[in-house]
Amino acid sequence: MKKIIIISIISVLFALACGGQKTETTTTDINADTNAASGTLTIDFQAIIGETNNNVISSNSYLKVTGSYGDIDGKIDASTAASTPSRTPDLLNKYRAIDNNVLNNRMEVSMGQFLLFGTANASRYIDDGMSGSGIAQRTVEGTTGPKVTGTGITKDADGVITIRFVHAGGKTVEPYLFEMKSDANGVFQIGAGTENFKRSESVVTNDVDFNTANLIVDKAKDGVTYWKGDLQATFENNIIKITGTLTETK
């Protein structure tokens, strides 16, 4: 009994010395985000390049995503030329940007846009430069935008895959330019901040060639939680495949 009393007294004195605060270890709200499990994003993408037939595109192109913010199993409906499920871009935006705000992009804008070719119809292939002509030019309600030459996908002898395309959102006809380059093994390094991802700083308003276009490095917005990891690409017989898993990084 004496030993128990002595131990109790020591415990009280120690508590007083610590200002009466609890001494057990606790996890505070400040550390909650740090200790929380990182989100994941697994991508399985395929698109056929150089096609303008929606039946062929529907049979060969798709976008499948599994991850922390919902799954996607998308393609186009050949009869309606609409993506299915509907509003696939909105589903992907949960991964591409914070609060669906493209200015708060969590991955390279170029890759986020390119993945949507898995659920795009022939009109977008033509407008954005994936129809095989090497030219992108969009017309909306009688207004034609600038002509962009040098679009498409190439694979060099050393294994580097280069993707060049454009995109103008909504009913606009003046597009942004995007360029992506893999390493010699066909790997696209997401979140590395390298010059393998580039885009135009603003929309282009005049005819332009990719070889002379003024492009800046395309990366996630500074300060936001972003996606990081390797995506493996192959390009054979006009089929581009991109697969891999990315991890949420702070």
C-alpha positions in Angstrom: 0.0 0.0 0.0 2.9 2.4 0.8 4.3 1.8 -2.7 1.0 2.7 -4.3 0.7 6.0 -2.2 4.3 6.9 -3.2 3.7 6.3 -6.9 0.5 8.4 -6.7 2.3 11.3 -5.1 5.0 11.2 -7.8 2.4 11.3 -10.5 0.7 14.3 -9.0 4.0 16.2 -8.6 4.9 15.4 -12.3 1.6 16.7 -13.5 2.0 19.9 -11.6 5.5 20.4 -13.0 4.0 20.1 -16.5 1.5 22.8 -15.8 -1.3 20.4 -15.2 -1.4 19.3 -18.9 -2.1 15.8 -20.0 1.0 13.9 -20.8 -0.4 11.3 -23.2 0.3 11.6 -26.9 -2.6 12.9 -29.0 -3.1 13.6 -32.7 -4.2 17.2 -33.3 -6.2 18.7 -36.2 -3.0 20.3 -37.4 -1.4 16.9 -38.0 -4.6 15.2 -39.3 -3.8 16.0 -43.0 -0.2 14.9 -42.6 -1.1 11.6 -41.1 -4.1 10.9 -43.3 -3.6 8.3 -46.0 -2.7 9.7 -49.4 -5.2 9.5 -52.2 -4.6 7.3 -55.2 -5.5 7.6 -58.9 -5.2 4.6 -61.2 -5.6 5.3 -64.9 -6.4 2.9 -67.8 -6.7 4.9 -71.0 -6.8 4.1 -74.7 -7.5 6.1 -77.8 -7.3 5.5 -81.5 -5.6 8.3 -83.4 -6.3 9.3 -87.0 -10.0 8.4 -87.0 -13.1 10.4 -87.7 -15.7 7.5 -87.5 -17.5 7.5 -84.2 -18.2 3.7 -84.5 -14.4 3.0 -84.7 -13.6 5.5 -82.0 -16.3 4.0 -79.7 -14.8 0.5 -80.2 -11.2 1.5 -79.6 -11.2 4.4 -77.1 -12.0 4.5 -73.4 -11.1 6.1 -70.1 -11.2 4.0 -66.9 -10.3 5.5 -63.6 -10.3 4.1 -60.0 -9.4 6.2 -57.1 -10.1 8.0 -53.9 -12.6 10.4 -55.4 -14.7 8.1 -57.5 -14.5 5.7 -60.4 -15.0 6.3 -64.1 -15.7 3.7 -66.9 -16.2 6.0 -69.9 -16.3 5.9 -73.7 -18.5 7.4 -76.3 -21.9 6.2 -77.5 -21.5 5.8 -81.3 -25.1 6.5 -82.0 -25.3 9.7 -80.1 -21.6 10.7 -80.2 -22.0 11.6 -76.5 -19.7 10.5 -73.7 -21.1 7.8 -71.4 -21.5 8.2 -68.6 -22.6 11.8 -69.2 -20.4 14.7 -68.0 -17.3 12.5 -67.8 -15.1 15.7 -67.7 -16.8 16.7 -64.5 -16.0 13.3 -63.0 -12.4 13.6 -64.0 -12.3 17.1 -62.6 -12.4 15.7 -59.1 -8.9 14.6 -59.8 -7.7 17.2 -62.2 -8.4 20.3 -60.1 -9.5 21.6 -56.7 -13.2 22.7 -56.6 -13.5 22.0 -60.3 -11.4 25.2 -60.9 -9.0 24.5 -63.8 -6.8 27.3 -62.4 -6.2 25.1 -59.4 -4.9 22.2 -61.4 -3.5 19.3 -59.5 -1.8 17.7 -62.5 -0.4 18.8 -65.7 -3.2 20.5 -67.6 -2.1 18.7 -70.8 -2.4 15.2 -69.4 -5.8 16.0 -67.8 -7.1 17.3 -71.1 -5.6 14.5 -73.2 -7.2 11.7 -71.1 -10.6 13.0 -72.2 -9.9 11.7 -75.7 -10.9 8.4 -74.3 -14.5 9.7 -74.1 -14.4 12.2 -77.0 -16.2 11.9 -80.4 -14.9 12.6 -83.9 -15.7 16.3 -83.7 -13.2 16.8 -80.9 -10.6 14.7 -82.6 -10.9 17.0 -85.6 -11.0 20.2 -83.6 -8.2 19.3 -81.3 -5.8 17.8 -83.9 -6.1 14.0 -83.3 -7.8 13.2 -86.7 -4.6 12.4 -88.4 -4.4 15.5 -90.6 -1.7 17.2 -88.5 -4.0 20.3 -88.4 -6.3 21.6 -85.7 -8.9 24.2 -86.4 -12.3 24.7 -84.9 -15.4 26.3 -86.3 -18.4 27.2 -84.0 -21.5 29.0 -85.2 -19.9 30.3 -88.3 -16.7 31.5 -86.6 -13.4 29.7 -87.4 -10.4 29.8 -85.1 -6.7 29.9 -85.9 -5.1 27.0 -87.8 -2.6 25.0 -85.7 -0.2 22.7 -87.6 2.0 20.0 -86.3 -0.6 18.2 -84.1 -0.7 14.4 -83.6 1.4 11.7 -82.0 4.9 10.5 -83.0 7.2 7.9 -81.6 10.9 8.4 -82.3 13.5 5.7 -82.9 14.8 6.2 -79.4 11.3 5.4 -77.9 10.2 8.9 -77.0 6.5 9.5 -77.6 5.5 13.1 -78.4 1.9 14.2 -78.2 0.8 17.6 -79.6 -2.8 18.8 -79.5 -5.0 21.8 -78.8 -8.2 22.5 -77.0 -10.7 25.4 -76.9 -13.4 25.0 -74.3 -17.1 25.7 -74.6 -18.0 27.6 -77.8 -14.7 29.4 -78.1 -12.5 28.8 -81.1 -9.2 30.1 -79.9 -7.3 27.2 -78.3 -4.6 26.5 -75.8 -1.6 24.4 -77.2 -0.4 21.3 -75.3 2.8 19.2 -75.8 3.8 16.1 -73.8 7.0 14.0 -74.2 7.7 10.7 -72.6 11.1 9.4 -71.7 12.8 6.8 -73.9 10.8 4.0 -72.2 7.5 5.6 -72.9 7.0 6.9 -69.4 5.3 10.2 -68.6 6.5 11.4 -65.2 3.6 13.2 -63.6 4.3 15.8 -60.9 8.0 16.0 -61.7 7.8 19.6 -63.0 9.9 18.9 -66.0 9.9 20.5 -69.4 8.4 17.3 -70.9 5.0 18.9 -70.4 4.4 22.3 -72.0 1.4 24.5 -72.9 0.7 27.9 -74.3 0.5 30.6 -71.6 -2.7 31.9 -73.2 -5.0 31.0 -76.1 -3.6 31.5 -79.6 -5.3 33.9 -81.8 -3.4 33.5 -85.0 -2.3 30.6 -87.2 0.7 28.8 -85.6 3.0 25.8 -86.0 4.0 23.8 -83.0 7.6 23.9 -84.1 7.7 27.7 -83.6 5.0 28.1 -80.9 5.9 29.8 -77.6 5.2 27.4 -74.8 5.8 27.4 -71.1 6.3 24.5 -68.6 3.0 22.8 -67.7 2.8 21.7 -64.1 0.4 21.6 -61.1 -0.3 24.9 -59.5 2.2 25.8 -56.8 1.0 25.1 -53.3 -1.8 22.7 -54.1 -1.9 19.0 -53.3 -0.8 17.3 -56.6 -0.6 13.9 -58.2 2.8 12.3 -58.6 3.9 9.1 -60.3 4.8 7.4 -63.6 2.3 6.7 -66.4 3.4 4.1 -68.9 2.5 4.8 -72.5 2.6 2.7 -75.7 1.9 3.8 -79.2 1.5 1.2 -81.8 -0.8 0.9 -84.9 -2.4 4.3 -84.1 -3.4 3.2 -80.7 -2.2 5.2 -77.7 -2.4 3.5 -74.3 -1.6 5.1 -70.9 -1.7 3.2 -67.6 -0.4 3.7 -64.1 -1.2 4.8 -60.6 -0.5 8.2 -59.1 -0.3 9.2 -55.5 -1.6 12.4 -53.8 1.4 14.4 -52.8 1.8 17.6 -50.6 
